[in-house]
Amino acid sequence: MFIKGNPMLWESCKKFLLVLISRRSMVTAYDEGMYILASAGMLLFLTGWMISIYQRLSHYHGGAMRMWQELEAEVKHRHELLTRLTQLTSVCISEEPPLLRALADDNEADFLALREKDIMCTPLSMERFGEREEILQRTLEGFFLSLDERPDLKKELPVSRLRHELGISATRVNRALYVYNAAAREYNASLASFPGSMVAQLCRFRKAASL
């Protein structure tokens, strides 16, 4: 009542209250703006961080994929060489058809195992391919032992050339397999370590199978 009865004091109080309200509104708006800017900055940082991790995983995955494609190309080339070798020697060593048949069958089975769908990310399929590789190597060794007992075949230029090319191809296959396994281990390590494991789950990266 005393304040209202004094017009000058009443006006002063109203002005003071208006100043407080206006300042409170300014502080609130400033705080909200800073909160929005901070949230946007954090979101941008997290987005960039996730993208960089995704790119790193993609880089390792692409490296393992390229090494696997090189291995596929070498195995395909060896498959063609073995097919030519069995065709070339089928008439000359017709007294041993089981050996030739085994080599032809194992060569085809090895190539088909390599071509299984999604083999790079399927441990069971990769294991079957490894088993076919071992079987093919044993059969091929037995075939060459039999070939060494035939001087007439050893003198044949096409057979000698193919055998030499197969030796080079075997070296390349082993090297490609070694390089692929190294790339697969590096890729799998990037998937297992944090924060790569979190991004891998979100983006559904799959581990690479190795031999």
MDAnalysis code that builds the backbone (N, CA, C; Angstrom):
import MDAnalysis as mda
import numpy as np

u = mda.Universe.empty(633, n_residues=211, atom_resindex=np.repeat(np.arange(211), 3), trajectory=True)
u.add_TopologyAttr("name", ["N", "CA", "C"] * 211)
u.add_TopologyAttr("resid", np.arange(1, 212))
u.add_TopologyAttr("resname", ["MET", "PHE", "ILE", "LYS", "GLY", "ASN", "PRO", "MET", "LEU", "TRP", "GLU", "SER", "CYS", "LYS", "LYS", "PHE", "LEU", "LEU", "VAL", "LEU", "ILE", "SER", "ARG", "ARG", "SER", "MET", "VAL", "THR", "ALA", "TYR", "ASP", "GLU", "GLY", "MET", "TYR", "ILE", "LEU", "ALA", "SER", "ALA", "GLY", "MET", "LEU", "LEU", "PHE", "LEU", "THR", "GLY", "TRP", "MET", "ILE", "SER", "ILE", "TYR", "GLN", "ARG", "LEU", "SER", "HIS", "TYR", "HIS", "GLY", "GLY", "ALA", "MET", "ARG", "MET", "TRP", "GLN", "GLU", "LEU", "GLU", "ALA", "GLU", "VAL", "LYS", "HIS", "ARG", "HIS", "GLU", "LEU", "LEU", "THR", "ARG", "LEU", "THR", "GLN", "LEU", "THR", "SER", "VAL", "CYS", "ILE", "SER", "GLU", "GLU", "PRO", "PRO", "LEU", "LEU", "ARG", "ALA", "LEU", "ALA", "ASP", "ASP", "ASN", "GLU", "ALA", "ASP", "PHE", "LEU", "ALA", "LEU", "ARG", "GLU", "LYS", "ASP", "ILE", "MET", "CYS", "THR", "PRO", "LEU", "SER", "MET", "GLU", "ARG", "PHE", "GLY", "GLU", "ARG", "GLU", "GLU", "ILE", "LEU", "GLN", "ARG", "THR", "LEU", "GLU", "GLY", "PHE", "PHE", "LEU", "SER", "LEU", "ASP", "GLU", "ARG", "PRO", "ASP", "LEU", "LYS", "LYS", "GLU", "LEU", "PRO", "VAL", "SER", "ARG", "LEU", "ARG", "HIS", "GLU", "LEU", "GLY", "ILE", "SER", "ALA", "THR", "ARG", "VAL", "ASN", "ARG", "ALA", "LEU", "TYR", "VAL", "TYR", "ASN", "ALA", "ALA", "ALA", "ARG", "GLU", "TYR", "ASN", "ALA", "SER", "LEU", "ALA", "SER", "PHE", "PRO", "GLY", "SER", "MET", "VAL", "ALA", "GLN", "LEU", "CYS", "ARG", "PHE", "ARG", "LYS", "ALA", "ALA", "SER", "LEU"])
u.atoms.positions = np.array([
    [0.833, -1.198, 0.000],
    [0.000, 0.000, 0.000],
    [0.864, 1.242, 0.000],
    [1.966, 1.195, 0.783],
    [2.845, 2.355, 0.854],
    [3.479, 2.637, -0.502],
    [3.830, 1.539, -1.208],
    [4.474, 1.696, -2.518],
    [3.487, 2.252, -3.521],
    [2.271, 1.696, -3.514],
    [1.276, 2.168, -4.462],
    [0.862, 3.608, -4.153],
    [0.941, 3.981, -2.891],
    [0.583, 5.335, -2.546],
    [1.639, 6.346, -2.935],
    [2.803, 5.881, -3.309],
    [3.902, 6.748, -3.720],
    [4.167, 6.496, -5.193],
    [3.638, 7.331, -6.084],
    [3.764, 7.071, -7.534],
    [5.194, 6.970, -8.001],
    [6.056, 7.803, -7.512],
    [7.445, 7.778, -7.966],
    [8.140, 6.479, -7.562],
    [7.888, 6.037, -6.343],
    [8.485, 4.778, -5.884],
    [7.910, 3.601, -6.644],
    [6.631, 3.655, -6.906],
    [5.983, 2.581, -7.671],
    [6.561, 2.463, -9.062],
    [6.793, 3.588, -9.713],
    [7.380, 3.573, -11.051],
    [8.805, 3.023, -11.023],
    [9.543, 3.409, -9.987],
    [10.918, 2.903, -9.864],
    [10.935, 1.389, -9.678],
    [10.026, 0.876, -8.875],
    [9.951, -0.584, -8.664],
    [9.583, -1.312, -9.950],
    [8.654, -0.732, -10.694],
    [8.253, -1.371, -11.948],
    [9.406, -1.422, -12.926],
    [10.159, -0.319, -13.009],
    [11.307, -0.302, -13.917],
    [12.355, -1.337, -13.498],
    [12.578, -1.453, -12.171],
    [13.565, -2.419, -11.674],
    [13.145, -3.850, -12.004],
    [11.850, -4.139, -11.822],
    [11.348, -5.481, -12.128],
    [11.453, -5.782, -13.624],
    [11.161, -4.753, -14.435],
    [11.274, -4.961, -15.887],
    [12.705, -5.244, -16.299],
    [13.648, -4.574, -15.690],
    [15.077, -4.807, -15.993],
    [15.465, -6.223, -15.608],
    [15.021, -6.670, -14.408],
    [15.349, -8.039, -13.982],
    [14.772, -9.080, -14.937],
    [13.516, -8.872, -15.327],
    [12.859, -9.829, -16.229],
    [13.551, -9.871, -17.572],
    [13.899, -8.675, -18.091],
    [14.551, -8.628, -19.402],
    [15.921, -9.291, -19.354],
    [16.662, -9.030, -18.255],
    [17.972, -9.663, -18.139],
    [17.855, -11.171, -17.995],
    [16.883, -11.638, -17.253],
    [16.680, -13.077, -17.109],
    [16.351, -13.711, -18.453],
    [15.526, -13.010, -19.256],
    [15.183, -13.528, -20.579],
    [16.413, -13.598, -21.474],
    [17.277, -12.563, -21.381],
    [18.489, -12.554, -22.193],
    [19.418, -13.686, -21.802],
    [19.587, -13.906, -20.491],
    [20.454, -14.994, -20.033],
    [19.911, -16.338, -20.476],
    [18.614, -16.531, -20.375],
    [18.001, -17.800, -20.778],
    [18.191, -18.051, -22.267],
    [17.984, -17.052, -23.079],
    [18.166, -17.209, -24.524],
    [19.629, -17.507, -24.862],
    [20.547, -16.842, -24.150],
    [21.968, -17.073, -24.396],
    [22.340, -18.513, -24.028],
    [21.848, -18.963, -22.872],
    [22.144, -20.334, -22.448],
    [21.588, -21.358, -23.440],
    [20.376, -21.117, -23.886],
    [19.783, -22.049, -24.854],
    [20.569, -22.070, -26.163],
    [21.018, -20.893, -26.608],
    [21.813, -20.841, -27.835],
    [23.126, -21.583, -27.699],
    [23.790, -21.410, -26.560],
    [25.051, -22.115, -26.325],
    [24.839, -23.614, -26.240],
    [23.719, -24.012, -25.634],
    [23.405, -25.441, -25.545],
    [23.185, -26.045, -26.932],
    [22.492, -25.323, -27.769],
    [22.240, -25.808, -29.135],
    [23.539, -25.900, -29.927],
    [24.385, -24.861, -29.798],
    [25.665, -24.873, -30.505],
    [26.560, -26.014, -30.023],
    [26.577, -26.230, -28.709],
    [27.395, -27.311, -28.157],
    [26.887, -28.678, -28.622],
    [25.573, -28.826, -28.645],
    [24.992, -30.099, -29.099],
    [25.295, -30.350, -30.574],
    [25.155, -29.284, -31.378],
    [25.444, -29.425, -32.801],
    [26.922, -29.751, -33.028],
    [27.810, -29.086, -32.268],
    [29.240, -29.372, -32.392],
    [29.578, -30.785, -31.997],
    [28.973, -31.265, -30.912],
    [29.216, -32.642, -30.484],
    [28.692, -33.641, -31.505],
    [27.542, -33.355, -32.079],
    [26.972, -34.234, -33.097],
    [27.862, -34.300, -34.333],
    [28.375, -33.148, -34.746],
    [29.275, -33.120, -35.898],
    [30.564, -33.879, -35.607],
    [31.081, -33.713, -34.398],
    [32.305, -34.413, -34.019],
    [32.097, -35.921, -34.034],
    [30.994, -36.384, -33.427],
    [30.712, -37.814, -33.390],
    [30.482, -38.378, -34.786],
    [29.798, -37.596, -35.622],
    [29.557, -38.043, -37.000],
    [30.875, -38.189, -37.767],
    [31.738, -37.188, -37.655],
    [33.039, -37.266, -38.312],
    [33.889, -38.397, -37.781],
    [33.829, -38.613, -36.476],
    [34.574, -39.699, -35.839],
    [34.096, -41.054, -36.341],
    [32.790, -41.244, -36.421],
    [32.223, -42.500, -36.913],
    [32.581, -42.717, -38.376],
    [32.533, -41.661, -39.165],
    [32.865, -41.785, -40.588],
    [34.325, -42.178, -40.766],
    [35.220, -41.579, -39.953],
    [36.641, -41.916, -40.072],
    [36.893, -43.375, -39.705],
    [36.207, -43.879, -38.695],
    [36.359, -45.281, -38.308],
    [35.787, -46.190, -39.396],
    [34.641, -45.804, -39.943],
    [34.034, -46.583, -41.026],
    [34.968, -46.649, -42.235],
    [35.586, -45.531, -42.567],
    [36.511, -45.516, -43.694],
    [37.731, -46.399, -43.435],
    [38.201, -46.408, -42.201],
    [39.347, -47.256, -41.861],
    [38.982, -48.730, -41.980],
    [37.806, -49.109, -41.478],
    [37.361, -50.493, -41.605],
    [37.171, -50.875, -43.081],
    [36.611, -49.952, -43.854],
    [36.414, -50.203, -45.283],
    [37.756, -50.381, -45.988],
    [38.754, -49.612, -45.559],
    [40.093, -49.734, -46.153],
    [40.677, -51.122, -45.898],
    [40.590, -51.596, -44.663],
    [41.118, -52.923, -44.334],
    [40.318, -54.020, -45.030],
    [38.997, -53.838, -45.079],
    [38.151, -54.821, -45.758],
    [38.471, -54.873, -47.250],
    [38.650, -53.693, -47.857],
    [38.996, -53.644, -49.270],
    [40.345, -54.292, -49.542],
    [41.308, -54.108, -48.624],
    [42.611, -54.743, -48.798],
    [42.507, -56.256, -48.753],
    [41.752, -56.787, -47.796],
    [41.567, -58.238, -47.718],
    [40.837, -58.761, -48.953],
    [39.858, -58.007, -49.437],
    [39.115, -58.410, -50.624],
    [40.018, -58.459, -51.852],
    [40.883, -57.460, -52.015],
    [41.803, -57.450, -53.160],
    [42.771, -58.632, -53.114],
    [43.262, -58.939, -51.919],
    [44.180, -60.077, -51.790],
    [43.461, -61.393, -52.092],
    [42.201, -61.472, -51.705],
    [41.431, -62.684, -52.004],
    [41.197, -62.814, -53.502],
    [40.929, -61.725, -54.168],
    [40.734, -61.769, -55.621],
    [42.017, -62.181, -56.340],
    [43.166, -61.742, -55.833],
    [44.434, -62.180, -56.410],
    [44.625, -63.679, -56.212],
    [44.265, -64.171, -55.033],
    [44.355, -65.606, -54.776],
    [43.434, -66.375, -55.710],
    [42.227, -65.883, -55.896],
    [41.294, -66.520, -56.828],
    [41.869, -66.591, -58.232],
    [42.493, -65.515, -58.683],
    [43.066, -65.476, -60.027],
    [44.200, -66.492, -60.172],
    [45.027, -66.634, -59.144],
    [46.136, -67.588, -59.205],
    [45.623, -69.025, -59.200],
    [44.613, -69.301, -58.378],
    [44.050, -70.651, -58.329],
    [43.357, -70.983, -59.650],
    [42.690, -70.011, -60.231],
    [42.052, -70.226, -61.533],
    [43.088, -70.544, -62.609],
    [44.205, -69.811, -62.594],
    [45.271, -70.069, -63.564],
    [45.853, -71.477, -63.370],
    [46.059, -71.867, -62.113],
    [46.564, -73.220, -61.848],
    [45.552, -74.275, -62.303],
    [44.285, -74.001, -62.101],
    [43.230, -74.924, -62.541],
    [43.300, -75.145, -64.050],
    [43.512, -74.075, -64.796],
    [43.623, -74.190, -66.255],
    [44.871, -74.975, -66.660],
    [45.980, -74.748, -65.961],
    [47.211, -75.485, -66.266],
    [47.043, -76.978, -65.984],
    [46.417, -77.307, -64.867],
    [46.212, -78.709, -64.531],
    [45.257, -79.382, -65.508],
    [44.263, -78.660, -65.955],
    [43.336, -79.216, -66.957],
    [44.075, -79.525, -68.247],
    [44.921, -78.642, -68.675],
    [45.719, -78.881, -69.886],
    [46.676, -80.046, -69.685],
    [47.282, -80.146, -68.505],
    [48.225, -81.229, -68.237],
    [47.540, -82.588, -68.265],
    [46.376, -82.697, -67.648],
    [45.671, -83.977, -67.634],
    [45.191, -84.361, -69.031],
    [44.782, -83.391, -69.798],
    [44.368, -83.679, -71.174],
    [45.541, -84.126, -72.022],
    [46.703, -83.494, -71.809],
    [47.880, -83.806, -72.608],
    [48.425, -85.192, -72.301],
    [48.357, -85.607, -71.056],
    [48.953, -86.878, -70.650],
    [47.948, -88.026, -70.571],
    [46.675, -87.747, -70.818],
    [45.654, -88.791, -70.671],
    [45.873, -89.967, -71.612],
    [46.353, -89.701, -72.817],
    [46.567, -90.782, -73.787],
    [47.844, -91.550, -73.453],
    [48.874, -90.832, -73.041],
    [50.190, -91.445, -72.842],
    [50.244, -92.333, -71.607],
    [49.484, -92.030, -70.593],
    [49.502, -92.873, -69.399],
    [48.110, -93.442, -69.147],
    [47.545, -93.936, -70.196],
    [46.190, -94.485, -70.115],
    [46.135, -95.741, -69.259],
    [47.343, -96.345, -68.965],
    [47.344, -97.538, -68.114],
    [47.101, -97.179, -66.650],
    [47.082, -95.888, -66.318],
    [46.837, -95.459, -64.955],
    [45.679, -94.464, -64.900],
    [44.519, -94.864, -65.381],
    [43.384, -93.928, -65.392],
    [42.961, -93.433, -64.018],
    [43.068, -94.240, -62.926],
    [42.651, -93.719, -61.612],
    [43.443, -92.484, -61.185],
    [44.754, -92.475, -61.475],
    [45.571, -91.341, -61.083],
    [45.164, -90.080, -61.839],
    [44.952, -90.228, -63.141],
    [44.513, -89.074, -63.928],
    [43.128, -88.611, -63.507],
    [42.267, -89.571, -63.256],
    [40.902, -89.218, -62.850],
    [40.919, -88.501, -61.500],
    [41.755, -88.993, -60.595],
    [41.838, -88.364, -59.277],
    [42.361, -86.935, -59.387],
    [43.374, -86.742, -60.252],
    [43.917, -85.397, -60.417],
    [42.870, -84.463, -61.021],
    [42.161, -84.949, -62.040],
    [41.130, -84.122, -62.679],
    [40.000, -83.796, -61.699],
    [39.578, -84.806, -60.929],
    [38.484, -84.598, -59.981],
    [38.891, -83.652, -58.847],
    [40.099, -83.853, -58.319],
    [40.553, -83.004, -57.221],
    [40.775, -81.563, -57.689],
    [41.252, -81.425, -58.919],
    [41.438, -80.087, -59.476],
    [40.102, -79.356, -59.589],
    [39.097, -80.066, -60.065],
    [37.775, -79.459, -60.216],
    [37.136, -79.177, -58.863],
    [37.293, -80.120, -57.925],
    [36.702, -79.936, -56.600],
    [37.347, -78.756, -55.870],
    [38.651, -78.593, -56.039],
    [39.347, -77.468, -55.412],
    [38.843, -76.144, -55.970],
    [38.667, -76.092, -57.274],
    [38.205, -74.860, -57.904],
    [36.775, -74.537, -57.504],
    [35.932, -75.554, -57.405],
    [34.547, -75.330, -56.992],
    [34.472, -74.880, -55.530],
    [35.343, -75.427, -54.690],
    [35.374, -75.005, -53.284],
    [35.759, -73.538, -53.170],
    [36.673, -73.119, -54.041],
    [37.076, -71.704, -54.048],
    [35.922, -70.799, -54.450],
    [35.058, -71.289, -55.329],
    [33.978, -70.468, -55.873],
    [32.700, -70.510, -55.035],
    [32.756, -71.121, -53.857],
    [31.566, -71.165, -53.010],
    [31.132, -69.738, -52.648],
    [29.834, -69.566, -52.551],
    [29.292, -68.239, -52.281],
    [29.736, -67.730, -50.920],
    [30.201, -66.489, -50.893],
    [30.560, -65.797, -49.652],
    [31.615, -66.559, -48.852],
    [32.540, -67.202, -49.564],
    [33.544, -68.024, -48.877],
    [34.445, -67.189, -47.985],
    [34.703, -65.948, -48.383],
    [35.637, -65.116, -47.622],
    [35.139, -64.843, -46.206],
    [33.847, -64.851, -45.989],
    [33.283, -64.569, -44.670],
    [32.640, -65.801, -44.036],
    [32.916, -66.984, -44.601],
    [32.329, -68.218, -44.092],
    [33.439, -69.176, -43.696],
    [33.747, -69.288, -42.411],
    [34.855, -70.150, -41.977],
    [34.739, -71.596, -42.437],
    [33.515, -72.137, -42.446],
    [33.342, -73.530, -42.849],
    [33.701, -73.728, -44.320],
    [33.265, -72.813, -45.170],
    [33.598, -72.904, -46.592],
    [35.100, -72.724, -46.808],
    [35.705, -71.819, -46.052],
    [37.150, -71.618, -46.161],
    [37.903, -72.866, -45.703],
    [37.381, -73.510, -44.680],
    [38.009, -74.747, -44.198],
    [37.925, -75.844, -45.254],
    [36.794, -75.954, -45.931],
    [36.664, -76.952, -47.001],
    [37.646, -76.662, -48.137],
    [37.808, -75.381, -48.463],
    [38.760, -75.021, -49.501],
    [40.181, -75.404, -49.084],
    [40.528, -75.172, -47.832],
    [41.850, -75.564, -47.340],
    [42.061, -77.072, -47.430],
    [41.028, -77.834, -47.100],
    [41.129, -79.291, -47.198],
    [41.306, -79.744, -48.649],
    [40.582, -79.104, -49.566],
    [40.711, -79.459, -50.983],
    [42.099, -79.102, -51.508],
    [42.676, -78.017, -50.994],
    [44.028, -77.633, -51.388],
    [45.034, -78.706, -50.985],
    [44.913, -79.209, -49.766],
    [45.836, -80.239, -49.295],
    [45.678, -81.522, -50.107],
    [44.446, -81.898, -50.393],
    [44.205, -83.118, -51.180],
    [44.789, -82.963, -52.575],
    [44.566, -81.804, -53.185],
    [45.083, -81.562, -54.536],
    [46.607, -81.608, -54.552],
    [47.250, -81.035, -53.546],
    [48.713, -81.052, -53.491],
    [49.245, -82.476, -53.396],
    [48.602, -83.318, -52.580],
    [49.050, -84.711, -52.456],
    [48.850, -85.468, -53.765],
    [47.712, -85.258, -54.395],
    [47.449, -85.926, -55.672],
    [48.431, -85.471, -56.740],
    [48.728, -84.183, -56.760],
    [49.653, -83.646, -57.752],
    [51.064, -84.191, -57.533],
    [51.473, -84.304, -56.273],
    [52.785, -84.886, -55.986],
    [52.854, -86.328, -56.483],
    [51.787, -87.100, -56.233],
    [51.752, -88.480, -56.726],
    [51.772, -88.538, -58.242],
    [51.112, -87.604, -58.870],
    [51.091, -87.554, -60.332],
    [52.487, -87.279, -60.883],
    [53.205, -86.347, -60.273],
    [54.548, -86.018, -60.731],
    [55.521, -87.160, -60.484],
    [55.329, -87.901, -59.377],
    [56.169, -89.073, -59.138],
    [55.962, -90.109, -60.231],
    [54.721, -90.298, -60.605],
    [54.432, -91.221, -61.704],
    [55.011, -90.709, -63.012],
    [54.964, -89.395, -63.194],
    [55.485, -88.789, -64.414],
    [57.006, -88.952, -64.511],
    [57.679, -88.892, -63.358],
    [59.134, -89.045, -63.341],
    [59.568, -90.457, -63.758],
    [58.678, -91.416, -63.601],
    [58.997, -92.789, -63.996],
    [58.770, -93.042, -65.479],
    [58.358, -92.014, -66.198],
    [58.111, -92.133, -67.638],
    [59.056, -91.205, -68.397],
    [60.255, -91.667, -68.733],
    [61.201, -90.813, -69.469],
    [60.640, -90.291, -70.791],
    [59.776, -91.074, -71.404],
    [59.219, -90.625, -72.678],
    [58.349, -89.381, -72.506],
    [57.630, -89.321, -71.385],
    [56.796, -88.148, -71.129],
    [57.636, -86.943, -70.690],
    [58.698, -87.220, -69.935],
    [59.539, -86.129, -69.472],
    [60.218, -85.399, -70.622],
    [60.408, -86.132, -71.729],
    [61.060, -85.512, -72.884],
    [60.093, -84.671, -73.712],
    [58.808, -84.874, -73.469],
    [57.815, -84.122, -74.221],
    [57.859, -82.652, -73.799],
    [58.124, -81.768, -74.774],
    [58.273, -80.337, -74.460],
    [57.028, -79.736, -73.816],
    [55.826, -80.007, -74.317],
    [54.644, -79.409, -73.687],
    [54.486, -79.814, -72.224],
    [54.797, -81.093, -71.925],
    [54.657, -81.555, -70.550],
    [55.668, -80.854, -69.651],
    [56.923, -80.750, -70.120],
    [57.953, -80.072, -69.337],
    [57.596, -78.608, -69.104],
    [57.086, -77.958, -70.137],
    [56.714, -76.550, -69.993],
    [55.576, -76.383, -69.000],
    [54.586, -77.268, -69.091],
    [53.459, -77.174, -68.170],
    [53.894, -77.434, -66.732],
    [54.801, -78.386, -66.567],
    [55.277, -78.681, -65.216],
    [56.022, -77.473, -64.646],
    [56.809, -76.835, -65.465],
    [57.525, -75.639, -65.021],
    [56.541, -74.516, -64.663],
    [55.519, -74.343, -65.496],
    [54.526, -73.309, -65.221],
    [53.738, -73.620, -63.951],
    [53.499, -74.908, -63.710],
    [52.785, -75.286, -62.489],
    [53.629, -74.998, -61.246],
    [54.942, -75.183, -61.367],
    [55.817, -74.850, -60.245],
    [55.764, -73.364, -59.922],
    [55.782, -72.540, -60.965],
    [55.672, -71.086, -60.761],
    [54.301, -70.738, -60.182],
    [53.272, -71.391, -60.714],
    [51.908, -71.113, -60.239],
    [51.751, -71.491, -58.772],
    [52.343, -72.626, -58.369],
    [52.250, -73.056, -56.965],
    [52.895, -72.024, -56.044],
    [54.026, -71.472, -56.472],
    [54.690, -70.436, -55.677],
    [53.804, -69.203, -55.550],
    [53.160, -68.828, -56.637],
    [52.295, -67.652, -56.606],
    [51.055, -67.880, -55.755],
    [50.504, -69.090, -55.823],
    [49.328, -69.400, -55.003],
    [49.689, -69.320, -53.520],
    [50.826, -69.903, -53.148],
    [51.251, -69.868, -51.748],
    [51.497, -68.435, -51.282],
    [52.109, -67.637, -52.154],
    [52.376, -66.245, -51.787],
    [51.064, -65.469, -51.633],
    [50.138, -65.671, -52.589],
    [48.847, -64.973, -52.519],
    [48.080, -65.394, -51.274],
    [48.186, -66.667, -50.909],
    [47.507, -67.157, -49.710],
    [48.106, -66.526, -48.452],
    [49.416, -66.414, -48.414],
    [50.088, -65.801, -47.271],
    [49.691, -64.328, -47.133],
    [49.701, -63.609, -48.250],
    [49.364, -62.183, -48.215],
    [47.902, -61.992, -47.819],
    [47.007, -62.855, -48.327],
    [45.593, -62.740, -47.965],
    [45.402, -62.976, -46.469],
    [46.040, -64.010, -45.923],
    [45.897, -64.294, -44.494],
    [46.371, -63.116, -43.655],
    [47.459, -62.478, -44.073],
    [47.961, -61.307, -43.342],
    [46.950, -60.166, -43.401],
    [46.369, -59.933, -44.592],
    [45.370, -58.865, -44.746],
    [44.106, -59.182, -43.937],
    [43.711, -60.455, -43.907],
    [42.523, -60.853, -43.147],
    [42.749, -60.664, -41.650],
    [43.938, -60.995, -41.162],
    [44.230, -60.799, -39.736],
    [44.202, -59.312, -39.364],
    [44.756, -58.486, -40.229],
    [44.759, -57.045, -39.966],
    [43.333, -56.494, -39.951],
    [42.521, -56.949, -40.890],
    [41.126, -56.509, -40.953],
    [40.347, -56.974, -39.729],
    [40.520, -58.233, -39.345],
    [39.809, -58.769, -38.180],
    [40.244, -58.070, -36.898],
    [41.527, -57.709, -36.809],
    [42.007, -56.983, -35.626],
    [41.341, -55.610, -35.527],
    [41.137, -54.955, -36.661],
    [40.477, -53.647, -36.647],
    [39.007, -53.780, -36.248],
    [38.402, -54.918, -36.558],
    [37.009, -55.142, -36.150],
    [36.898, -55.417, -34.653],
    [37.911, -56.082, -34.107],
    [37.836, -56.496, -32.706],
    [38.172, -55.372, -31.733],
    [38.967, -54.401, -32.161],
    [39.395, -53.338, -31.259],
    [38.351, -52.226, -31.191],
    [38.234, -51.619, -29.998],
    [37.325, -50.477, -29.831],
    [38.011, -49.217, -30.362],
    [37.294, -48.338, -31.051],
    [35.839, -48.315, -31.295],
    [35.422, -49.014, -32.587],
    [36.385, -49.686, -33.260],
    [36.028, -50.363, -34.504],
    [34.951, -51.410, -34.311],
    [34.967, -52.085, -33.149],
    [33.966, -53.119, -32.888],
    [32.560, -52.536, -32.861],
    [32.412, -51.324, -32.287],
    [31.102, -50.682, -32.213],
    [30.600, -50.308, -33.604],
    [31.475, -49.704, -34.403],
    [31.087, -49.323, -35.763],
    [30.833, -50.562, -36.613],
    [31.623, -51.612, -36.405],
    [31.446, -52.852, -37.173],
    [30.067, -53.452, -36.923],
    [29.601, -53.401, -35.675],
    [28.267, -53.923, -35.368],
    [27.175, -53.063, -35.998],
    [27.357, -51.759, -35.914],
    [26.350, -50.860, -36.485],
    [26.262, -51.007, -38.004],
    [27.418, -51.149, -38.658],
    [27.465, -51.196, -40.123],
    [27.523, -52.624, -40.663],
    [27.463, -53.605, -39.773],
    [27.395, -55.027, -40.147],
    [28.610, -55.486, -40.959],
    [29.772, -55.096, -40.512],
    [30.998, -55.662, -41.075],
    [31.148, -57.097, -40.570],
    [31.630, -57.983, -41.424],
    [31.797, -59.378, -41.047],
    [33.280, -59.753, -41.044],
    [33.647, -60.632, -40.138],
    [35.038, -61.079, -40.066],
    [35.408, -61.858, -41.335],
    [36.667, -61.770, -41.687],
    [37.169, -62.509, -42.848],
    [37.732, -63.848, -42.372],
    [37.349, -64.914, -43.038],
    [37.884, -66.235, -42.707],
    [39.269, -66.385, -43.311],
    [40.125, -67.113, -42.632],
    [41.482, -67.312, -43.130],
    [41.839, -68.784, -43.070],
    [42.930, -69.139, -43.715],
    [43.388, -70.516, -43.769],
    [44.589, -70.695, -42.848],
])
